[in-house]
Amino acid sequence: LADFPRTHATLIHFNDGFLEPACMALVRDKQLCLKFHVSVSSMKELQQKAIMLVDVKGFSYKEAAELLNVKIPHLKSLVFRGRRELEKRLRNEVKG
């Protein structure tokens, strides 16, 4: 972990304004970003961090597992379940 800049730990918080710029870099629809934020915010904290590190920030599974102090298979499970939950919630938002 010594190789990671200290600021990476702060980039996975949702209340510091990080999420919206990260989301807007991926999607140009503010409404969709807001729905993404609401969906991710309702997840368990560890799952939120896993999704942010791997899917938004582009960390490898190994790097993210080290930062979160979990084993790689556990991280993969968190990411898989988080993606599935996001897909379900966002699909319901689009339909509704």
Number of C-alpha atoms within 10 A of each C-alpha: 9 5 5 10 8 10 8 12 13 10 17 20 16 16 9 10 10 13 21 18 11 15 18 14 10 11 13 10 10 12 10 16 19 15 16 19 15 14 19 23 15 10 15 11 13 15 21 20 25 27 27 22 24 19 13 16 15 12 16 13 18 15 16 23 20 14 17 15 11 13 13 17 12 12 24 18 13 19 23 15 14 21 16 11 15 19 14 12 16 16 11 10 13 9 6 6
